[in-house]
Amino acid sequence: MNRAALAALLVACACRSVDEDHDAQVARYRFALDAGLSEDAGESVPATLDARAAMLLANERNERLDIEGEAYLRALNARRRAAAGWLPRFDLTPSYFLRDAGPGADNGIDLPLVATYDLNPQSVENEQLRARFESRRRLALLYAAQDALLIDVARTHFAVLQAERSRAVLEGSLRLQEARVQDVRARNEVGVARPLDVALSESSLVDARVALINTERNTLNGRSLLAFLTGARLEEVALSRELALGEEVRTVEELEALALARRPDYVAIADEIEAAGRAIEVAKAQWWPSLRVDLAGFLARDSQPSDVDWTGLFRVSLPLFEGGRIRADILDAFSFLREAKLRQSLLARSIRRDVEVAHTNLRTGVDRVAALRQQLAAADEAFAQAEALYDAGLATNLERVTAQDQRLRTALSLENAELDLGIFRLDLLRVAGTLHAWLGLARPSAPEADDAEAR
């Protein structure tokens, strides 16, 4: 094989392309999002959809999580890139040269293999640590985005249930009031009821129709939003209010401590502080000398002098007139660290407030449901008495309509309060950082093998 063929072969080998396995890359962040769940979780739409099933659908199908997952993959790639900073670089740089015609002036080929090692140990080490904390931060942000999506789905699910329950109550009330209007009109024709009774009944009927129209609009819009969040068609799917959650017995202080330990957004800001600290060391490392080694070995050489098999160059670089720029980089790094600490303090206070509000909402929600049940029992009794008195001619139609309206409003309030209670329970899990555990998610930490893999 002549030298030209050898050069072509080496260039072809050096320039070969490696196709990335995209499915394997996606599987890296999908493993983090789906760990702990069964393989078929969220793949199919059940006939009856409860809040947990809706959240699993969104976890499997919503692109928001995949977008955050790609950011996490880039952080892992940056971690590998930082780890590769310890390694030398090898380049094959074949060249073919032409010379003027003359005695002994032939064309030729040089095949140098060049090894370059450019190293600032202090900078590379701290950049590697910074990239490690940054990958952990991106994973925590991925989990935070997952929590935000899951609670959005749960809230929308219960909002649709509220609208559908209200529609069912209003449809029953509308049929009842239509019958009442016909009855009052008949009584008015025979002189038993007054025209005022007819007008009041008709007004109540129109109010019920308007309320039903608004409720139907809310139902359609809510189902559309739920379908958007879950990535599934839910027009014909029945929604269930089932929610397997026990009573919350932990105190506010216990929930606050749990939230500060497990909330992914708080974990992310802690990793950001660590990464900012490493960035300061990277900036300071610019004061350190850098070592550069260039070695070139010739696999073939036709250029002069042709008897040289290798060359080497060793250089040490010291910054002399870079003080202003390096100092500015260090001051910026300290500023980012202070900013991260301030945001951590603000987030900690926000978490404490979130826990207090969620705990208060749950406690008062339980009391509100109990009170509304008592109020509904009283409203049922009042309506029954008004109905009996009206049939006996001892009460006016206004009293009967008023009792009926009060019963309707109380029934709707109780339905909404019971569904709000489910949201309050899930929201308390979210602010405490345990919503994923209730759903069955394991949430593994960032892999530690990426540095070794890069090397």
C-alpha positions in Angstrom: 0.0 0.0 0.0 1.5 3.4 -1.0 1.6 6.4 1.3 -1.3 8.1 -0.4 -3.6 5.1 0.1 -2.4 4.9 3.7 -3.2 8.5 4.3 -6.7 8.2 2.8 -7.4 5.2 5.0 -6.3 6.9 8.1 -8.3 10.0 7.3 -11.4 7.9 6.6 -10.9 6.1 10.0 -10.4 9.4 11.8 -13.4 11.1 10.2 -15.9 8.3 10.7 -19.2 9.4 12.2 -20.9 7.8 15.2 -24.6 8.0 15.3 -26.1 8.6 18.8 -28.8 6.2 20.0 -31.5 8.8 20.5 -33.8 6.3 22.2 -31.1 5.5 24.8 -30.6 9.2 25.4 -34.3 9.8 26.0 -34.5 6.7 28.2 -32.0 8.4 30.6 -34.4 11.1 31.7 -37.5 8.9 31.2 -36.0 6.6 33.8 -35.8 9.5 36.2 -39.4 10.4 35.5 -40.9 6.9 35.6 -38.9 5.1 38.2 -41.1 3.2 40.6 -44.1 3.0 38.2 -45.2 -0.1 36.2 -44.1 -0.2 32.6 -47.6 0.3 31.2 -48.4 3.2 33.6 -50.0 6.1 31.6 -49.9 4.3 28.3 -53.7 3.7 27.9 -56.7 5.8 28.9 -58.9 3.9 31.4 -62.7 3.9 31.1 -63.0 5.8 34.4 -60.4 8.4 35.1 -59.5 9.4 38.6 -56.9 12.0 39.7 -54.1 9.5 40.0 -54.7 8.0 36.5 -54.9 11.5 35.0 -51.5 12.4 36.6 -49.9 9.3 35.2 -51.2 10.1 31.7 -49.7 13.6 31.9 -46.4 12.2 33.3 -46.2 9.8 30.3 -47.4 12.1 27.5 -46.9 15.8 28.3 -44.1 17.3 26.3 -43.3 19.8 29.1 -41.4 17.1 31.0 -39.5 15.9 27.9 -38.3 19.5 27.3 -37.0 19.7 30.8 -35.5 16.3 30.3 -33.5 17.5 27.4 -32.0 20.3 29.5 -31.0 17.6 32.0 -29.3 15.6 29.3 -27.3 18.6 28.2 -26.2 19.0 31.8 -25.0 15.4 31.8 -23.1 16.1 28.6 -21.5 19.1 30.1 -20.4 16.9 33.0 -18.8 14.5 30.6 -17.1 17.4 28.8 -15.7 18.8 32.0 -14.4 15.3 33.0 -12.7 15.0 29.6 -10.6 18.1 30.5 -8.1 15.9 32.1 -7.4 14.0 28.9 -4.9 14.9 26.1 -6.1 15.5 22.6 -4.8 13.4 19.6 -5.1 14.7 16.1 -4.1 13.0 12.8 -3.2 15.8 10.4 -2.1 14.3 7.0 -0.8 16.7 4.4 0.2 16.5 0.8 2.7 19.0 -0.5 3.9 20.2 -3.9 7.3 21.6 -4.7 8.7 23.4 -7.8 10.3 21.3 -10.4 14.0 20.8 -10.0 16.6 18.2 -9.0 15.4 16.2 -6.1 12.2 18.3 -5.7 9.5 15.7 -5.4 6.1 15.9 -4.1 5.4 14.1 -0.8 3.1 13.2 2.1 3.5 13.9 5.8 1.5 11.9 8.4 2.0 13.5 11.8 0.1 12.3 14.9 -0.1 15.3 17.2 -0.8 15.0 20.9 -1.8 18.2 22.8 -2.2 18.4 26.5 -3.4 21.8 27.8 -4.0 21.7 31.5 -4.8 24.0 34.4 -5.4 21.4 37.2 -7.1 23.8 39.6 -9.5 25.0 36.9 -10.3 21.5 35.5 -11.0 20.0 38.9 -13.3 22.7 40.0 -15.0 22.9 36.6 -15.7 19.2 36.9 -17.2 19.7 40.4 -19.3 22.6 39.1 -20.7 20.5 36.2 -21.5 17.7 38.7 -23.6 20.0 40.9 -25.2 21.6 37.8 -26.4 18.2 36.6 -27.9 17.5 40.0 -29.6 20.9 39.9 -31.1 20.2 36.4 -32.4 16.9 37.7 -34.0 18.6 40.7 -35.6 21.1 38.3 -36.9 18.2 36.2 -38.6 16.8 39.3 -39.9 20.3 40.2 -41.5 20.6 36.8 -43.0 17.1 37.2 -44.6 18.2 40.5 -46.0 21.4 39.0 -47.5 19.4 36.1 -49.0 16.8 38.4 -50.7 19.3 40.6 -52.0 21.2 37.6 -53.6 18.1 36.3 -55.1 17.2 39.7 -56.6 20.7 40.0 -58.0 20.6 36.5 -59.5 17.2 37.1 -61.3 18.3 40.3 -62.4 21.5 38.6 -64.1 19.5 35.9 -65.7 17.3 38.5 -67.0 20.4 40.2 -68.5 21.7 37.0 -70.1 18.3 36.1 -71.6 17.9 39.6 -72.9 21.4 39.4 -74.4 20.7 36.0 -76.1 17.5 37.3 -77.6 19.4 40.3 -78.7 22.3 38.1 -80.3 20.0 35.5 -82.4 18.3 38.3 -83.3 21.7 39.7 -84.2 23.0 36.3 -86.7 20.1 35.7 -88.2 20.7 39.1 -88.6 24.4 38.5 -90.2 23.9 35.1 -92.8 21.7 36.8 -93.2 24.3 39.5 -93.8 27.0 36.8 -96.5 24.9 35.1 -98.1 24.3 38.5 -98.1 28.0 39.5 -99.5 28.9 36.1 -102.3 26.4 36.5 -103.1 27.7 40.0 -103.1 31.3 38.7 -105.6 30.4 36.0 -108.1 29.1 38.6 -107.4 32.0 40.9 -105.5 30.2 43.7 -102.0 31.7 42.9 -101.2 35.3 42.3 -99.5 36.7 39.1 -96.6 37.6 41.4 -96.1 33.9 42.2 -95.9 33.1 38.4 -93.3 35.9 37.8 -91.2 34.7 40.7 -91.2 31.1 39.5 -90.4 32.1 36.0 -87.5 34.3 37.2 -86.1 31.5 39.2 -86.4 29.2 36.2 -84.4 31.6 34.0 -81.7 32.0 36.7 -81.3 28.2 36.7 -81.0 28.1 32.9 -78.3 30.8 33.0 -76.4 28.9 35.7 -76.6 25.7 33.7 -75.3 27.4 30.6 -72.3 28.8 32.6 -71.7 25.4 34.1 -71.7 23.6 30.7 -69.2 26.1 29.4 -66.9 25.5 32.4 -67.3 21.7 31.9 -66.3 21.9 28.2 -63.3 24.2 28.8 -62.1 22.2 31.8 -62.2 18.9 29.8 -60.3 20.6 27.0 -57.6 21.8 29.4 -57.4 18.3 31.0 -57.1 16.7 27.6 -54.3 19.2 26.8 -52.4 18.4 30.0 -52.7 14.6 29.7 -52.3 14.4 26.0 -55.3 12.1 25.6 -58.8 12.4 24.2 -61.2 12.5 27.2 -64.5 13.6 25.6 -66.2 10.3 26.4 -64.2 9.3 29.5 -66.0 9.4 32.9 -64.2 11.2 35.7 -64.0 9.7 39.2 -63.6 11.6 42.5 -61.9 8.7 44.1 -58.8 9.7 46.0 -57.0 7.2 48.3 -55.6 9.6 50.9 -55.6 9.2 54.6 -56.1 12.0 57.2 -53.1 14.3 57.7 -51.9 14.1 61.3 -48.5 15.8 61.0 -48.0 19.3 62.5 -47.0 22.4 60.5 -43.5 22.2 61.9 -43.1 18.6 60.9 -44.4 19.4 57.4 -42.0 22.4 57.0 -39.0 20.2 58.0 -40.1 17.6 55.5 -40.6 20.2 52.7 -37.1 21.7 53.2 -35.6 18.3 53.0 -37.6 16.9 50.0 -38.9 19.8 47.9 -37.1 19.5 44.5 -37.0 23.2 44.0 -35.2 23.7 47.3 -32.8 20.8 46.5 -32.1 22.6 43.1 -31.2 25.9 44.8 -28.9 24.1 47.2 -27.1 22.5 44.3 -27.0 25.8 42.5 -25.2 27.3 45.5 -22.6 24.5 45.4 -22.1 25.0 41.7 -21.7 28.8 42.3 -19.0 28.1 44.9 -17.1 25.9 42.4 -17.5 28.6 39.8 -15.6 31.0 42.1 -12.7 28.5 42.3 -12.7 28.2 38.5 -12.4 32.0 38.2 -9.6 32.1 40.8 -7.8 29.3 38.9 -7.0 31.8 36.1 -4.2 33.0 38.4 -2.5 29.6 38.3 0.0 28.7 35.6 -1.2 26.5 32.7 0.8 23.7 31.2 0.7 22.9 27.5 2.5 20.0 25.9 2.6 19.4 22.1 4.1 16.2 20.8 4.1 15.3 17.2 5.2 11.8 15.9 5.5 11.2 12.2 4.0 8.0 10.7 5.5 9.1 7.4 7.5 12.2 6.4 8.7 13.4 3.0 9.3 17.1 4.0 12.7 18.3 5.1 14.3 17.3 7.4 12.9 13.9 6.5 15.0 12.1 9.2 13.0 13.7 12.2 10.6 11.2 13.7 9.1 13.4 16.4 9.1 16.9 17.9 8.0 18.2 21.3 7.1 21.5 22.7 6.6 22.3 26.4 5.1 25.6 27.5 4.0 27.2 30.8 1.7 30.2 30.6 1.4 32.8 33.4 -1.1 35.6 33.3 0.6 38.9 33.5 -1.7 41.7 32.4 -5.0 39.9 33.0 -5.6 41.1 36.5 -8.5 43.3 35.7 -10.4 40.7 33.7 -9.7 37.9 36.2 -10.8 40.1 39.1 -14.0 41.0 37.3 -14.7 37.2 36.7 -14.1 36.5 40.4 -16.4 39.3 41.5 -19.1 38.1 39.1 -18.8 34.6 40.5 -19.2 35.9 44.1 -22.2 37.9 43.0 -23.9 34.8 41.5 -23.2 33.0 44.8 -24.8 35.7 46.9 -27.8 35.8 44.5 -28.3 32.1 44.9 -28.1 32.3 48.7 -30.7 35.1 48.7 -33.0 33.1 46.5 -32.6 30.1 48.8 -33.6 32.2 51.8 -36.6 33.6 49.9 -37.6 30.1 48.7 -37.3 28.8 52.3 -39.7 31.4 53.6 -42.0 30.8 50.6 -42.0 27.1 51.4 -42.9 27.7 55.0 -45.7 30.0 53.9 -47.0 27.4 51.4 -47.0 24.7 54.1 -48.9 26.9 56.5 -51.5 28.0 53.9 -52.0 24.4 52.6 -52.3 23.1 56.2 -54.8 25.8 57.0 -56.8 25.1 53.8 -57.0 21.4 54.6 -58.0 22.0 58.3 -60.7 24.6 57.4 -61.8 22.5 54.4 -62.6 19.6 56.7 -64.6 21.9 59.0 -66.4 23.5 56.1 -67.6 20.2 54.7 -68.9 19.2 58.2 -70.7 22.5 58.6 -72.2 22.3 55.0 -73.5 18.8 55.7 -75.4 20.1 58.7 -76.6 23.1 56.7 -77.8 20.8 53.9 -79.8 18.7 56.4 -81.4 21.9 57.7 -82.1 23.1 54.2 -83.8 19.8 53.3 -86.0 20.1 56.4 -86.9 23.7 55.6 -87.8 22.9 52.0 -89.9 19.9 53.0 -91.8 22.1 55.5 -92.3 24.9 53.0 -93.5 22.4 50.4 -96.0 20.9 52.9 -97.3 24.3 54.0 -97.7 25.5 50.4 -99.7 22.4 49.5 -101.9 23.1 52.6 -102.3 26.8 51.6 -100.5 28.1 54.6 -97.3 29.4 52.8 -96.7 31.5 49.8 -95.0 30.4 46.6 -92.2 32.9 47.5 -91.4 31.0 50.7 -91.3 27.8 48.8 -89.1 29.1 46.0 -86.8 30.7 48.6 -86.4 27.4 50.5 -85.8 25.6 47.2 -83.1 28.1 46.2 -81.4 27.8 49.6 -81.3 24.0 49.3 -79.9 24.2 45.8 -77.1 26.6 46.9 -76.2 24.5 49.9 -76.0 21.3 47.8 -73.8 23.0 45.3 -71.6 24.4 48.1 -71.2 21.0 49.7 -70.3 19.4 46.4 -67.6 22.0 45.7 -66.3 21.9 49.3 -65.9 18.1 49.1 -64.0 18.4 45.8 -61.9 21.3 47.2 -61.0 19.0 50.1 -59.4 16.6 47.6 -57.3 19.4 46.1 -56.3 20.6 49.5 -55.0 17.1 50.4 -53.0 16.8 47.2 -51.7 20.4 47.5 -50.4 19.7 51.0 -48.5 16.7 49.6 -47.0 18.8 46.9 -45.8 21.6 49.2 -44.4 19.0 51.6 -42.5 17.3 48.7 -44.2 14.0 49.0 -46.7 14.1 46.1 -44.4 11.9 44.0 -44.2 9.2 46.7 -48.0 9.0 46.9 -48.1 8.5 43.2 -45.5 5.8 43.4 -42.5 7.6 41.9 -39.0 6.6 43.2 -36.9 9.6 41.9 -33.4 8.3 41.6 -30.4 10.7 42.0 -28.1 11.8 39.3 -25.8 9.0 38.1 -22.2 9.1 39.4 -20.7 7.1 36.6 -20.7 9.9 34.0 -17.2 11.2 34.9 -15.7 7.7 34.5 -17.6 7.2 31.3 -16.2 10.4 29.9 -12.6 9.4 30.7 
